[in-house]
Structures are given as structure tokens and as C-alpha cells.
Amino acid sequence: MKLQFLAGVVAMVGLTGLAHADGFSNGGFETGTTAGWTTGGGYRGSVPNSSLLPAQFLPGGSRNGDNGTRGSVIDTSYVDPNLGALLGTTVLSGQYAYRAEDTTNGGNATVISQKVSNYTESKIYFAWKAVLENGGHVEDESALMKLTLTDDTTGQLLISRSYNAGFDGSGVDSRFSTNGELFYTANWQLEQLSIDQSLSGHSFTLSLLAADCSPTGHTGYAYLDGFGSVAPPVPEPTTYGMLLGGLGLLGFMARRKKSA
């Protein structure tokens, strides 16, 4: 009887833990808003990249000057104004994604962040794209993207992506293509973290910072989508070609019909 009672208590405790486990809130921005996320921004001019952290631009941070007004939720009709079709899709899956920072210069930065507590799913996924303008500056002064996934329970940095538009190209890697003075990722970059027994039940924070260059004359921004426990579908480059080809064919047919 005692063993049965103890087993029942253990089972109830386990169920209680699962019941209070948190999931992602609006991780794919499918409400068309940033509900569930924390956003912020501010001026970063004259501050080196090595001194910039996402938390500085969030509410209460030392560089916070706004609530992220230069960032925006975008939908599937949005076309990147600097690269157009070269950037491919600006929404990974569903109808919406988020663009951190605006697409012009000004020496500003925007951050978006979300914390997930008592996480018990087996995976964390998210995906990003970046556009960074090379203004001929050294790495520490150039347009910047910083993305981090932190284990808040232990303080460990689990995923870190930091890229800048330094003049010699050493601030980016093979994920990036170039067009004129722009470094950009044409394909969605899918990141994932496996949650094993050592991480299960911990709290995690995802943060994305996108910033113009420090001298303020060149732009930097990034796209974010698919923060969740299920891998989002990532289009292959051939899919982009098919989509663009299909749009071209529809346009040709429309023009032909109009002429007739």
C-alpha cells in the first residue's frame, strides 16, 4: 500500500510539472503582432560592436530609447526593399515573420526577445536571415547582427550567431552572399537545440539584435521566424526559383490576355 501511495504521489508531481511547463507564445508571429515577445531599441552610434548586448536595448537597459518602433511584423506580401527577389522569401512559414530594425541607416539598433520557462519539449527551433551593409568600416564599427539562445537556469550561452559587415568580409561566413555593398543570407538559416535530460525543465531566452553601423551611415537588419518546438519547413533555393518562375509565367499570361 505504501509503495502504491508513493508511486501515486510521484505520478502526481510529474503531471503537475508538465501542467506548468511553458510553451512558445506567438513564436511564428501568426497573430500578426509581437504578442508574447519583448521588443526595444535605441541609438548605438559611436558604440563599438564588442560593447553591444541585446539586453541593453530592451526596456530597462542602458541603451533603451524606444519600444522597438523600427522593427516590424511583416507578411508574405513583403519584399525586401534593398534586395528584392535576391533575398528570397521574407516569411519562413505561415503568414508572418518579424524584421528587426528598419531598412535604412541612422545608427540605431532593435532587439526582440522571448523567454520560455520550465521547458520540457525535445527541441527548440528558430530561423533567421540578415542584411548587412558594408560601409568600408572595420568589424567593430560595421552593421551588425547578434543572435543568442541562453539557458537562464545555468547562465550558459547555448547558441550564438554574430555577424558584421566589416570591409574585408571577415565578419561574415559562407552563409552570406554579396550584392554591391550588401552582405545577405539568401536562404533561411535554421537553428535548433536538442533538449536532453540535462536541459529539460530549464528556462531559455532567445534574443535577436540588429544594428546599423556605428558611424551611422549604413544599414543592418535581420528577419526572424519559426521559434517553436517543431521544425519549420525551410524552402530550398530551387523552390525560390520555381516561385519566381511561376510569378513570371502568370505575369506573361496576364499581359498576353490583355493584348488579345
PyRosetta script that sets phi, psi and omega in degrees:
from pyrosetta import init, pose_from_sequence

init()
pose = pose_from_sequence("MKLQFLAGVVAMVGLTGLAHADGFSNGGFETGTTAGWTTGGGYRGSVPNSSLLPAQFLPGGSRNGDNGTRGSVIDTSYVDPNLGALLGTTVLSGQYAYRAEDTTNGGNATVISQKVSNYTESKIYFAWKAVLENGGHVEDESALMKLTLTDDTTGQLLISRSYNAGFDGSGVDSRFSTNGELFYTANWQLEQLSIDQSLSGHSFTLSLLAADCSPTGHTGYAYLDGFGSVAPPVPEPTTYGMLLGGLGLLGFMARRKKSA")
pose.set_psi(1, -43.1)
pose.set_omega(1, -179.7)
pose.set_phi(2, -62.7)
pose.set_psi(2, -41.7)
pose.set_omega(2, 180.0)
pose.set_phi(3, -63.6)
pose.set_psi(3, -40.8)
pose.set_omega(3, 178.8)
pose.set_phi(4, -64.1)
pose.set_psi(4, -39.3)
pose.set_omega(4, 179.4)
pose.set_phi(5, -64.3)
pose.set_psi(5, -44.6)
pose.set_omega(5, 179.5)
pose.set_phi(6, -63.6)
pose.set_psi(6, -40.5)
pose.set_omega(6, 178.8)
pose.set_phi(7, -62.2)
pose.set_psi(7, -38.9)
pose.set_omega(7, 178.4)
pose.set_phi(8, -65.1)
pose.set_psi(8, -40.3)
pose.set_omega(8, 178.8)
pose.set_phi(9, -63.7)
pose.set_psi(9, -45.0)
pose.set_omega(9, 179.2)
pose.set_phi(10, -59.7)
pose.set_psi(10, -43.6)
pose.set_omega(10, -179.7)
pose.set_phi(11, -63.2)
pose.set_psi(11, -40.7)
pose.set_omega(11, 179.9)
pose.set_phi(12, -66.0)
pose.set_psi(12, -40.0)
pose.set_omega(12, 177.6)
pose.set_phi(13, -62.5)
pose.set_psi(13, -42.9)
pose.set_omega(13, 178.9)
pose.set_phi(14, -61.7)
pose.set_psi(14, -43.8)
pose.set_omega(14, 179.3)
pose.set_phi(15, -65.5)
pose.set_psi(15, -37.0)
pose.set_omega(15, 178.6)
pose.set_phi(16, -63.4)
pose.set_psi(16, -42.2)
pose.set_omega(16, 178.4)
pose.set_phi(17, -60.6)
pose.set_psi(17, -42.3)
pose.set_omega(17, 179.5)
pose.set_phi(18, -67.6)
pose.set_psi(18, -37.6)
pose.set_omega(18, -178.5)
pose.set_phi(19, -63.0)
pose.set_psi(19, -32.1)
pose.set_omega(19, -177.6)
pose.set_phi(20, -95.8)
pose.set_psi(20, 1.4)
pose.set_omega(20, 178.0)
pose.set_phi(21, -67.6)
pose.set_psi(21, 133.4)
pose.set_omega(21, -178.1)
pose.set_phi(22, -91.2)
pose.set_psi(22, 149.4)
pose.set_omega(22, 174.4)
pose.set_phi(23, -112.7)
pose.set_psi(23, -166.1)
pose.set_omega(23, -179.0)
pose.set_phi(24, -85.4)
pose.set_psi(24, 143.4)
pose.set_omega(24, 177.2)
pose.set_phi(25, -109.1)
pose.set_psi(25, 113.7)
pose.set_omega(25, 177.4)
pose.set_phi(26, 54.2)
pose.set_psi(26, 41.8)
pose.set_omega(26, -176.4)
pose.set_phi(27, -66.0)
pose.set_psi(27, -21.4)
pose.set_omega(27, 176.3)
pose.set_phi(28, -106.9)
pose.set_psi(28, 9.9)
pose.set_omega(28, 178.0)
pose.set_phi(29, 60.2)
pose.set_psi(29, 27.4)
pose.set_omega(29, -173.8)
pose.set_phi(30, -76.6)
pose.set_psi(30, -0.7)
pose.set_omega(30, 169.4)
pose.set_phi(31, -85.3)
pose.set_psi(31, -5.5)
pose.set_omega(31, -176.4)
pose.set_phi(32, 76.3)
pose.set_psi(32, 14.3)
pose.set_omega(32, -179.5)
pose.set_phi(33, -137.2)
pose.set_psi(33, -179.6)
pose.set_omega(33, 174.6)
pose.set_phi(34, -100.9)
pose.set_psi(34, 24.1)
pose.set_omega(34, 177.6)
pose.set_phi(35, -55.5)
pose.set_psi(35, 133.8)
pose.set_omega(35, -178.2)
pose.set_phi(36, 93.9)
pose.set_psi(36, -14.8)
pose.set_omega(36, 179.5)
pose.set_phi(37, -107.0)
pose.set_psi(37, 159.6)
pose.set_omega(37, 170.0)
pose.set_phi(38, -111.7)
pose.set_psi(38, 129.8)
pose.set_omega(38, -179.7)
pose.set_phi(39, -123.2)
pose.set_psi(39, 154.6)
pose.set_omega(39, 177.8)
pose.set_phi(40, -166.1)
pose.set_psi(40, 170.7)
pose.set_omega(40, 179.7)
pose.set_phi(41, -168.6)
pose.set_psi(41, 178.7)
pose.set_omega(41, 179.9)
pose.set_phi(42, 172.5)
pose.set_psi(42, -175.7)
pose.set_omega(42, -178.7)
pose.set_phi(43, -85.6)
pose.set_psi(43, 132.1)
pose.set_omega(43, 179.2)
pose.set_phi(44, -117.7)
pose.set_psi(44, 4.6)
pose.set_omega(44, -177.1)
pose.set_phi(45, -52.9)
pose.set_psi(45, 139.1)
pose.set_omega(45, 178.0)
pose.set_phi(46, 69.5)
pose.set_psi(46, 6.7)
pose.set_omega(46, 178.3)
pose.set_phi(47, -104.8)
pose.set_psi(47, 124.3)
pose.set_omega(47, -178.8)
pose.set_phi(48, -66.4)
pose.set_psi(48, 150.8)
pose.set_omega(48, -179.5)
pose.set_phi(49, -58.1)
pose.set_psi(49, -35.1)
pose.set_omega(49, -177.8)
pose.set_phi(50, -64.2)
pose.set_psi(50, -16.8)
pose.set_omega(50, -179.4)
pose.set_phi(51, -99.7)
pose.set_psi(51, -2.5)
pose.set_omega(51, -176.3)
pose.set_phi(52, -91.0)
pose.set_psi(52, 131.4)
pose.set_omega(52, 174.7)
pose.set_phi(53, -130.4)
pose.set_psi(53, 145.0)
pose.set_omega(53, -179.8)
pose.set_phi(54, -53.7)
pose.set_psi(54, -41.5)
pose.set_omega(54, -175.7)
pose.set_phi(55, -61.9)
pose.set_psi(55, -24.3)
pose.set_omega(55, -178.7)
pose.set_phi(56, -65.0)
pose.set_psi(56, -26.5)
pose.set_omega(56, -175.1)
pose.set_phi(57, -100.4)
pose.set_psi(57, -6.0)
pose.set_omega(57, 177.2)
pose.set_phi(58, -82.5)
pose.set_psi(58, 162.6)
pose.set_omega(58, -179.4)
pose.set_phi(59, -49.6)
pose.set_psi(59, 129.0)
pose.set_omega(59, -177.6)
pose.set_phi(60, 91.9)
pose.set_psi(60, -11.3)
pose.set_omega(60, -179.3)
pose.set_phi(61, -77.6)
pose.set_psi(61, 159.7)
pose.set_omega(61, -174.5)
pose.set_phi(62, -67.0)
pose.set_psi(62, -21.8)
pose.set_omega(62, -178.8)
pose.set_phi(63, -113.0)
pose.set_psi(63, 10.0)
pose.set_omega(63, -178.8)
pose.set_phi(64, -71.6)
pose.set_psi(64, 127.6)
pose.set_omega(64, 178.1)
pose.set_phi(65, -130.9)
pose.set_psi(65, -8.0)
pose.set_omega(65, 178.8)
pose.set_phi(66, -158.2)
pose.set_psi(66, 177.7)
pose.set_omega(66, -177.6)
pose.set_phi(67, -97.1)
pose.set_psi(67, 23.5)
pose.set_omega(67, 179.7)
pose.set_phi(68, 90.8)
pose.set_psi(68, 32.6)
pose.set_omega(68, -173.5)
pose.set_phi(69, -65.5)
pose.set_psi(69, -20.1)
pose.set_omega(69, 179.0)
pose.set_phi(70, -87.5)
pose.set_psi(70, -10.6)
pose.set_omega(70, 172.2)
pose.set_phi(71, -84.4)
pose.set_psi(71, 163.4)
pose.set_omega(71, -176.4)
pose.set_phi(72, -158.0)
pose.set_psi(72, 140.4)
pose.set_omega(72, 166.7)
pose.set_phi(73, -75.8)
pose.set_psi(73, 130.7)
pose.set_omega(73, -179.0)
pose.set_phi(74, -119.5)
pose.set_psi(74, 159.6)
pose.set_omega(74, 178.0)
pose.set_phi(75, -115.3)
pose.set_psi(75, -176.8)
pose.set_omega(75, -173.1)
pose.set_phi(76, -66.7)
pose.set_psi(76, -12.9)
pose.set_omega(76, 178.4)
pose.set_phi(77, -84.9)
pose.set_psi(77, -7.8)
pose.set_omega(77, -175.3)
pose.set_phi(78, -76.4)
pose.set_psi(78, 129.9)
pose.set_omega(78, 177.1)
pose.set_phi(79, -115.0)
pose.set_psi(79, 132.0)
pose.set_omega(79, -179.4)
pose.set_phi(80, -58.1)
pose.set_psi(80, 124.9)
pose.set_omega(80, -173.6)
pose.set_phi(81, -72.8)
pose.set_psi(81, -17.8)
pose.set_omega(81, -178.5)
pose.set_phi(82, -98.1)
pose.set_psi(82, -27.0)
pose.set_omega(82, -175.2)
pose.set_phi(83, -121.9)
pose.set_psi(83, -17.2)
pose.set_omega(83, 180.0)
pose.set_phi(84, 57.6)
pose.set_psi(84, -133.3)
pose.set_omega(84, -176.2)
pose.set_phi(85, -66.0)
pose.set_psi(85, -19.1)
pose.set_omega(85, 179.7)
pose.set_phi(86, -60.2)
pose.set_psi(86, -31.3)
pose.set_omega(86, -178.8)
pose.set_phi(87, -81.5)
pose.set_psi(87, -12.2)
pose.set_omega(87, -177.4)
pose.set_phi(88, 74.8)
pose.set_psi(88, -148.2)
pose.set_omega(88, -176.4)
pose.set_phi(89, -75.5)
pose.set_psi(89, 143.7)
pose.set_omega(89, 175.5)
pose.set_phi(90, -99.7)
pose.set_psi(90, -4.9)
pose.set_omega(90, 173.2)
pose.set_phi(91, -123.2)
pose.set_psi(91, 127.9)
pose.set_omega(91, -177.3)
pose.set_phi(92, -75.6)
pose.set_psi(92, -52.6)
pose.set_omega(92, -179.5)
pose.set_phi(93, -148.4)
pose.set_psi(93, 159.5)
pose.set_omega(93, -175.9)
pose.set_phi(94, 72.0)
pose.set_psi(94, -148.7)
pose.set_omega(94, -174.4)
pose.set_phi(95, -110.1)
pose.set_psi(95, -12.9)
pose.set_omega(95, -171.6)
pose.set_phi(96, -137.2)
pose.set_psi(96, 157.1)
pose.set_omega(96, 170.1)
pose.set_phi(97, -148.0)
pose.set_psi(97, -174.9)
pose.set_omega(97, -179.4)
pose.set_phi(98, -127.2)
pose.set_psi(98, 137.2)
pose.set_omega(98, 173.7)
pose.set_phi(99, -109.1)
pose.set_psi(99, 118.3)
pose.set_omega(99, 177.8)
pose.set_phi(100, -87.6)
pose.set_psi(100, 124.3)
pose.set_omega(100, -177.9)
pose.set_phi(101, 75.9)
pose.set_psi(101, 156.6)
pose.set_omega(101, 179.5)
pose.set_phi(102, -81.7)
pose.set_psi(102, -178.2)
pose.set_omega(102, -171.8)
pose.set_phi(103, -103.6)
pose.set_psi(103, 16.1)
pose.set_omega(103, 177.5)
pose.set_phi(104, -122.1)
pose.set_psi(104, 174.1)
pose.set_omega(104, -178.1)
pose.set_phi(105, -83.5)
pose.set_psi(105, -176.2)
pose.set_omega(105, 177.9)
pose.set_phi(106, 145.6)
pose.set_psi(106, -5.8)
pose.set_omega(106, 178.2)
pose.set_phi(107, 75.7)
pose.set_psi(107, 30.4)
pose.set_omega(107, -177.8)
pose.set_phi(108, -111.6)
pose.set_psi(108, 169.2)
pose.set_omega(108, 177.3)
pose.set_phi(109, -140.7)
pose.set_psi(109, 149.4)
pose.set_omega(109, 176.1)
pose.set_phi(110, -131.3)
pose.set_psi(110, 141.5)
pose.set_omega(110, 179.4)
pose.set_phi(111, -129.1)
pose.set_psi(111, 140.7)
pose.set_omega(111, 170.7)
pose.set_phi(112, -127.9)
pose.set_psi(112, 139.9)
pose.set_omega(112, -173.2)
pose.set_phi(113, -149.2)
pose.set_psi(113, 149.5)
pose.set_omega(113, 173.5)
pose.set_phi(114, -146.4)
pose.set_psi(114, 138.0)
pose.set_omega(114, 176.8)
pose.set_phi(115, -107.9)
pose.set_psi(115, 134.2)
pose.set_omega(115, 176.1)
pose.set_phi(116, -116.7)
pose.set_psi(116, 122.0)
pose.set_omega(116, -175.1)
pose.set_phi(117, -101.8)
pose.set_psi(117, 151.8)
pose.set_omega(117, 175.8)
pose.set_phi(118, 47.5)
pose.set_psi(118, 53.7)
pose.set_omega(118, -171.6)
pose.set_phi(119, -83.5)
pose.set_psi(119, 127.8)
pose.set_omega(119, -174.6)
pose.set_phi(120, -124.2)
pose.set_psi(120, 2.5)
pose.set_omega(120, 176.6)
pose.set_phi(121, -72.0)
pose.set_psi(121, 169.0)
pose.set_omega(121, -174.7)
pose.set_phi(122, -86.6)
pose.set_psi(122, -16.6)
pose.set_omega(122, -176.3)
pose.set_phi(123, -142.8)
pose.set_psi(123, 155.6)
pose.set_omega(123, 165.1)
pose.set_phi(124, -125.8)
pose.set_psi(124, 128.2)
pose.set_omega(124, 178.6)
pose.set_phi(125, -122.5)
pose.set_psi(125, 152.2)
pose.set_omega(125, 167.4)
pose.set_phi(126, -164.6)
pose.set_psi(126, 162.8)
pose.set_omega(126, -177.5)
pose.set_phi(127, -141.3)
pose.set_psi(127, 153.3)
pose.set_omega(127, -176.2)
pose.set_phi(128, -146.1)
pose.set_psi(128, 160.2)
pose.set_omega(128, 167.9)
pose.set_phi(129, -135.7)
pose.set_psi(129, 154.1)
pose.set_omega(129, -179.8)
pose.set_phi(130, -139.4)
pose.set_psi(130, 149.6)
pose.set_omega(130, 173.7)
pose.set_phi(131, -131.9)
pose.set_psi(131, 118.4)
pose.set_omega(131, -175.3)
pose.set_phi(132, -129.7)
pose.set_psi(132, 123.8)
pose.set_omega(132, -177.4)
pose.set_phi(133, -88.7)
pose.set_psi(133, 128.4)
pose.set_omega(133, 178.5)
pose.set_phi(134, -85.5)
pose.set_psi(134, 110.5)
pose.set_omega(134, -178.7)
pose.set_phi(135, -103.9)
pose.set_psi(135, 14.2)
pose.set_omega(135, -179.4)
pose.set_phi(136, 81.3)
pose.set_psi(136, 15.4)
pose.set_omega(136, -179.6)
pose.set_phi(137, -93.5)
pose.set_psi(137, 163.1)
pose.set_omega(137, 172.4)
pose.set_phi(138, -70.8)
pose.set_psi(138, 166.1)
pose.set_omega(138, -174.2)
pose.set_phi(139, -55.7)
pose.set_psi(139, -40.2)
pose.set_omega(139, -173.7)
pose.set_phi(140, -74.7)
pose.set_psi(140, -6.1)
pose.set_omega(140, -180.0)
pose.set_phi(141, -116.2)
pose.set_psi(141, -2.4)
pose.set_omega(141, -170.1)
pose.set_phi(142, -88.8)
pose.set_psi(142, 166.0)
pose.set_omega(142, 173.5)
pose.set_phi(143, -53.0)
pose.set_psi(143, 145.5)
pose.set_omega(143, -164.2)
pose.set_phi(144, -141.4)
pose.set_psi(144, 146.1)
pose.set_omega(144, 166.0)
pose.set_phi(145, -129.1)
pose.set_psi(145, 128.9)
pose.set_omega(145, 173.3)
pose.set_phi(146, -127.4)
pose.set_psi(146, 126.9)
pose.set_omega(146, 179.3)
pose.set_phi(147, -128.6)
pose.set_psi(147, 129.9)
pose.set_omega(147, -178.0)
pose.set_phi(148, -135.7)
pose.set_psi(148, 143.2)
pose.set_omega(148, 168.5)
pose.set_phi(149, -121.8)
pose.set_psi(149, 116.1)
pose.set_omega(149, -172.4)
pose.set_phi(150, -115.3)
pose.set_psi(150, 139.6)
pose.set_omega(150, 170.6)
pose.set_phi(151, -84.2)
pose.set_psi(151, 103.4)
pose.set_omega(151, -177.4)
pose.set_phi(152, -69.3)
pose.set_psi(152, -23.5)
pose.set_omega(152, -179.1)
pose.set_phi(153, -68.8)
pose.set_psi(153, -38.5)
pose.set_omega(153, -178.1)
pose.set_phi(154, -109.5)
pose.set_psi(154, -13.5)
pose.set_omega(154, -176.3)
pose.set_phi(155, 80.8)
pose.set_psi(155, 7.9)
pose.set_omega(155, -177.0)
pose.set_phi(156, -82.4)
pose.set_psi(156, 135.8)
pose.set_omega(156, 174.1)
pose.set_phi(157, -84.4)
pose.set_psi(157, 113.7)
pose.set_omega(157, -172.1)
pose.set_phi(158, -93.8)
pose.set_psi(158, -39.1)
pose.set_omega(158, 176.6)
pose.set_phi(159, -134.3)
pose.set_psi(159, 131.6)
pose.set_omega(159, 178.9)
pose.set_phi(160, -139.6)
pose.set_psi(160, 125.0)
pose.set_omega(160, 175.9)
pose.set_phi(161, -127.2)
pose.set_psi(161, 119.2)
pose.set_omega(161, 180.0)
pose.set_phi(162, -134.1)
pose.set_psi(162, 119.8)
pose.set_omega(162, -179.0)
pose.set_phi(163, -133.5)
pose.set_psi(163, 146.1)
pose.set_omega(163, 177.3)
pose.set_phi(164, -140.8)
pose.set_psi(164, 165.3)
pose.set_omega(164, -174.9)
pose.set_phi(165, -98.6)
pose.set_psi(165, 41.9)
pose.set_omega(165, 177.1)
pose.set_phi(166, -52.1)
pose.set_psi(166, 145.2)
pose.set_omega(166, -168.5)
pose.set_phi(167, -59.5)
pose.set_psi(167, -27.6)
pose.set_omega(167, -177.3)
pose.set_phi(168, -93.5)
pose.set_psi(168, 3.7)
pose.set_omega(168, 177.3)
pose.set_phi(169, 79.9)
pose.set_psi(169, 2.5)
pose.set_omega(169, -178.1)
pose.set_phi(170, -77.3)
pose.set_psi(170, -7.8)
pose.set_omega(170, 179.8)
pose.set_phi(171, -86.7)
pose.set_psi(171, -2.7)
pose.set_omega(171, 176.4)
pose.set_phi(172, -125.1)
pose.set_psi(172, 173.8)
pose.set_omega(172, 179.7)
pose.set_phi(173, -128.9)
pose.set_psi(173, -163.4)
pose.set_omega(173, -174.3)
pose.set_phi(174, -68.2)
pose.set_psi(174, -11.4)
pose.set_omega(174, 175.4)
pose.set_phi(175, -66.1)
pose.set_psi(175, -23.2)
pose.set_omega(175, -171.4)
pose.set_phi(176, -96.7)
pose.set_psi(176, 143.9)
pose.set_omega(176, 169.5)
pose.set_phi(177, -108.5)
pose.set_psi(177, 172.3)
pose.set_omega(177, 178.0)
pose.set_phi(178, -128.4)
pose.set_psi(178, 146.6)
pose.set_omega(178, 173.1)
pose.set_phi(179, -146.5)
pose.set_psi(179, 107.9)
pose.set_omega(179, -173.5)
pose.set_phi(180, 62.3)
pose.set_psi(180, -122.1)
pose.set_omega(180, 179.7)
pose.set_phi(181, -96.3)
pose.set_psi(181, 9.7)
pose.set_omega(181, -176.2)
pose.set_phi(182, -102.9)
pose.set_psi(182, 129.9)
pose.set_omega(182, 165.5)
pose.set_phi(183, -96.0)
pose.set_psi(183, 134.7)
pose.set_omega(183, -177.9)
pose.set_phi(184, -154.3)
pose.set_psi(184, 156.2)
pose.set_omega(184, 176.4)
pose.set_phi(185, -103.3)
pose.set_psi(185, 107.8)
pose.set_omega(185, -178.5)
pose.set_phi(186, -69.6)
pose.set_psi(186, -30.1)
pose.set_omega(186, -179.7)
pose.set_phi(187, -101.9)
pose.set_psi(187, 147.9)
pose.set_omega(187, 172.7)
pose.set_phi(188, -64.0)
pose.set_psi(188, 133.1)
pose.set_omega(188, 179.1)
pose.set_phi(189, -98.3)
pose.set_psi(189, 105.2)
pose.set_omega(189, -176.4)
pose.set_phi(190, -87.7)
pose.set_psi(190, 125.2)
pose.set_omega(190, 177.4)
pose.set_phi(191, -111.5)
pose.set_psi(191, 148.9)
pose.set_omega(191, 177.8)
pose.set_phi(192, -148.8)
pose.set_psi(192, 150.9)
pose.set_omega(192, 176.7)
pose.set_phi(193, -130.9)
pose.set_psi(193, 126.2)
pose.set_omega(193, 175.7)
pose.set_phi(194, -84.8)
pose.set_psi(194, 130.9)
pose.set_omega(194, -179.2)
pose.set_phi(195, -98.6)
pose.set_psi(195, 98.4)
pose.set_omega(195, 177.7)
pose.set_phi(196, -90.0)
pose.set_psi(196, -171.9)
pose.set_omega(196, -175.7)
pose.set_phi(197, -61.2)
pose.set_psi(197, -31.2)
pose.set_omega(197, -178.4)
pose.set_phi(198, -72.8)
pose.set_psi(198, -17.1)
pose.set_omega(198, -178.9)
pose.set_phi(199, -110.6)
pose.set_psi(199, -17.2)
pose.set_omega(199, -175.8)
pose.set_phi(200, -61.1)
pose.set_psi(200, 132.4)
pose.set_omega(200, -179.5)
pose.set_phi(201, 89.0)
pose.set_psi(201, -2.4)
pose.set_omega(201, 179.1)
pose.set_phi(202, -80.9)
pose.set_psi(202, 171.1)
pose.set_omega(202, 174.7)
pose.set_phi(203, -106.9)
pose.set_psi(203, 141.1)
pose.set_omega(203, -176.2)
pose.set_phi(204, -131.7)
pose.set_psi(204, 145.9)
pose.set_omega(204, 176.4)
pose.set_phi(205, -126.0)
pose.set_psi(205, 126.4)
pose.set_omega(205, 173.1)
pose.set_phi(206, -101.7)
pose.set_psi(206, 129.8)
pose.set_omega(206, 178.3)
pose.set_phi(207, -134.8)
pose.set_psi(207, 137.6)
pose.set_omega(207, 176.0)
pose.set_phi(208, -125.4)
pose.set_psi(208, 125.3)
pose.set_omega(208, 175.2)
pose.set_phi(209, -115.3)
pose.set_psi(209, 132.4)
pose.set_omega(209, 173.2)
pose.set_phi(210, -129.1)
pose.set_psi(210, 134.0)
pose.set_omega(210, -172.9)
pose.set_phi(211, -141.8)
pose.set_psi(211, 144.9)
pose.set_omega(211, 169.6)
pose.set_phi(212, -69.3)
pose.set_psi(212, 172.5)
pose.set_omega(212, 179.6)
pose.set_phi(213, -68.1)
pose.set_psi(213, 158.9)
pose.set_omega(213, -178.7)
pose.set_phi(214, -65.5)
pose.set_psi(214, -39.4)
pose.set_omega(214, 175.2)
pose.set_phi(215, -71.5)
pose.set_psi(215, -5.1)
pose.set_omega(215, 167.9)
pose.set_phi(216, 86.1)
pose.set_psi(216, -0.9)
pose.set_omega(216, -172.9)
pose.set_phi(217, -98.3)
pose.set_psi(217, 4.7)
pose.set_omega(217, -176.3)
pose.set_phi(218, -138.8)
pose.set_psi(218, 146.2)
pose.set_omega(218, -169.8)
pose.set_phi(219, -92.3)
pose.set_psi(219, 153.3)
pose.set_omega(219, 172.0)
pose.set_phi(220, -148.3)
pose.set_psi(220, 130.9)
pose.set_omega(220, 178.5)
pose.set_phi(221, -153.9)
pose.set_psi(221, 165.4)
pose.set_omega(221, -176.2)
pose.set_phi(222, -147.6)
pose.set_psi(222, 153.9)
pose.set_omega(222, 178.1)
pose.set_phi(223, -109.5)
pose.set_psi(223, 145.4)
pose.set_omega(223, -179.2)
pose.set_phi(224, -135.4)
pose.set_psi(224, 139.2)
pose.set_omega(224, 178.0)
pose.set_phi(225, -161.0)
pose.set_psi(225, 162.1)
pose.set_omega(225, 168.4)
pose.set_phi(226, 74.6)
pose.set_psi(226, 30.5)
pose.set_omega(226, 177.7)
pose.set_phi(227, -76.7)
pose.set_psi(227, 107.1)
pose.set_omega(227, -175.8)
pose.set_phi(228, -172.5)
pose.set_psi(228, -172.5)
pose.set_omega(228, -177.2)
pose.set_phi(229, -96.8)
pose.set_psi(229, -6.1)
pose.set_omega(229, -179.5)
pose.set_phi(230, -118.1)
pose.set_psi(230, 134.3)
pose.set_omega(230, -178.1)
pose.set_phi(231, -62.2)
pose.set_psi(231, 123.3)
pose.set_omega(231, 177.2)
pose.set_phi(232, -74.1)
pose.set_psi(232, 151.2)
pose.set_omega(232, 177.6)
pose.set_phi(233, -70.8)
pose.set_psi(233, 125.3)
pose.set_omega(233, -179.7)
pose.set_phi(234, -103.7)
pose.set_psi(234, 116.0)
pose.set_omega(234, -179.8)
pose.set_phi(235, -62.3)
pose.set_psi(235, 140.8)
pose.set_omega(235, 173.8)
pose.set_phi(236, -81.1)
pose.set_psi(236, 157.4)
pose.set_omega(236, 178.2)
pose.set_phi(237, -54.6)
pose.set_psi(237, -34.1)
pose.set_omega(237, 179.3)
pose.set_phi(238, -65.3)
pose.set_psi(238, -29.9)
pose.set_omega(238, 178.3)
pose.set_phi(239, -64.5)
pose.set_psi(239, -41.4)
pose.set_omega(239, 176.7)
pose.set_phi(240, -57.2)
pose.set_psi(240, -44.9)
pose.set_omega(240, -179.0)
pose.set_phi(241, -61.5)
pose.set_psi(241, -42.2)
pose.set_omega(241, 179.1)
pose.set_phi(242, -64.0)
pose.set_psi(242, -42.1)
pose.set_omega(242, 179.7)
pose.set_phi(243, -63.0)
pose.set_psi(243, -46.7)
pose.set_omega(243, -179.7)
pose.set_phi(244, -65.7)
pose.set_psi(244, -39.4)
pose.set_omega(244, 177.8)
pose.set_phi(245, -63.4)
pose.set_psi(245, -40.4)
pose.set_omega(245, 178.3)
pose.set_phi(246, -63.6)
pose.set_psi(246, -41.6)
pose.set_omega(246, 178.0)
pose.set_phi(247, -64.4)
pose.set_psi(247, -40.2)
pose.set_omega(247, 178.0)
pose.set_phi(248, -62.9)
pose.set_psi(248, -41.7)
pose.set_omega(248, 179.1)
pose.set_phi(249, -64.0)
pose.set_psi(249, -42.2)
pose.set_omega(249, 178.3)
pose.set_phi(250, -61.9)
pose.set_psi(250, -40.6)
pose.set_omega(250, 178.6)
pose.set_phi(251, -64.6)
pose.set_psi(251, -40.0)
pose.set_omega(251, 178.5)
pose.set_phi(252, -63.4)
pose.set_psi(252, -44.0)
pose.set_omega(252, -179.3)
pose.set_phi(253, -64.8)
pose.set_psi(253, -39.0)
pose.set_omega(253, 179.8)
pose.set_phi(254, -64.5)
pose.set_psi(254, -43.1)
pose.set_omega(254, 179.1)
pose.set_phi(255, -64.6)
pose.set_psi(255, -39.6)
pose.set_omega(255, 179.9)
pose.set_phi(256, -65.0)
pose.set_psi(256, -41.1)
pose.set_omega(256, -179.9)
pose.set_phi(257, -65.7)
pose.set_psi(257, -39.2)
pose.set_omega(257, 179.6)
pose.set_phi(258, -64.7)
pose.set_psi(258, -40.8)
pose.set_omega(258, 179.6)
pose.set_phi(259, -64.0)
pose.set_psi(259, -38.8)
pose.set_omega(259, 179.8)
pose.set_phi(260, -66.1)
pose.dump_pdb("model.pdb")
